[in-house]
Amino acid sequence: MTEAKPSLKRTLIGKVVSDKRAKTVTVLIERSVKHPIYDKIVMRSSKYHAHDENGEYKLGDTIEITESRPLSKTKNWVATRLVQKAAQV
């Protein structure tokens, strides 16, 4: 029997904020958290460098990234799929 095992790797969904580097995109991940003292919902964000082998993701695209082995000093994520294409201006 070949059952698909659930992946233990983390996946995140975020927006591409830079595609200037070769084979790399910078992805902004935003999340809402409750402030521990003031009980207000505040936005927290993190930027991750993700590997994009074919250069298919462009500025403004919403993509999914998956955790991987270290690919360089700052790159530990791989862009896996396109969630939503950027709107054309």
Buried (B, 14 or more C-beta within 10 A) or exposed (E): EEEEEEEEEEEBBBBBEEBEEEBBBBBEBEEEEEEEEEEEEEEEEEEBBBBBEEEEBBEBBBBBBBBBEEBEEEBBBBBBEBEEEBEEE
